[in-house]
Amino acid sequence: MTEKHFSFAKLVVVMVVCFLVGVGLCGLDFALAARGLGKSTEEFSVGPLDAVSLVVMVLSAAGLVLSLAVWLLTAIFRSIVRKNDNDGQQ
């Protein structure tokens, strides 16, 4: 019987890519402002992509932290279970 495993590594890669997309949206927003579209280049001005990039970065960063924590806890739990299984067989 084959077991289906959830790949935390793939999830982490997706979260990192989403975070980089959010950072890229910030850069795109700044580039648009430099061309005079959406906002000025002064401090504390809000552009059309700021909200979207902020939401993408916050959600992907939170997901990245949570998935890494679950990944670490799962690895610790599996190593404890394997150790107990090996001790019981001897």
N, C-alpha and C positions, 0 to 999 in steps of 0.2 A: 504494500500500500504506500503510495507516495504522499508525503506531507507537503502542504503548501506553506512556504515560509514568506513572511513579510520582509522585504529587503529595506532595512533602515538606511543602508548606504545609498540606495537610489533615492530615497526620500530626502536625505541630506543634500544630495546633488541638486535635486529639484528646488529645495529651499534656497540654496546658495544662488542658483540661477535666478530665482525670483527676486532675491535681494539685490543682485547685480542689475536686474532690469529696473528695479526701483531707483537705484543710484543713477542708472543711465537716463531715466526719466527726469531726474533732477538736472542732469547735464543738458538734456534736450531742452528743458524749460529755460535754463540759463542761455542757451544758444538762441532760442526764440526771442528772449528779452534783448539780447545783443543786437538782433535784427529789428528791434522795435515792435515785436509782436507780443501782446499779452500783458507785459509789465515793464517797468523800468529796471535798470540795473542797480538801483539804489538799494540800501539795506532795508530789510523787513518789508519787502513788497511781495505780493502774492500773485502767482501766475496761474495759467489755466491747468497746468499739469502738477502743481504742487500737492494738491489733496490726493490725487491718484498715486503719486510716487510715495508720499508719506504713508498711505494706507498699505501699499505693497511692501514697503520696507519694514514697517512695524509688524505686520502679520507674518511675513517670511522670517524675520529675526526671531519672533516669538516661537514660531513653528520650528525653527532651527534649534533653538535652545531646548525646547521640550523634546524634540525627537532625539537629540543627542543625549539628554538625560535618560530617556527611556531605553535607548540603545545601550548605554553604559549599565543601567540596572539590569537589563536583560542579559548582558554578557556576564555580569557578576552572578546572577541567579543561575544561569546555565552552568557556569563553572562549579558552583556549589553542588548542584544536582548531580553533575558528572562525577564529582569527587565522592559524593555519598554513594552513588551507584557502584563505583569501583571499589569502595571500602566494603560494601555489602557482598560483593561477589567473591572476595578473597577469604 
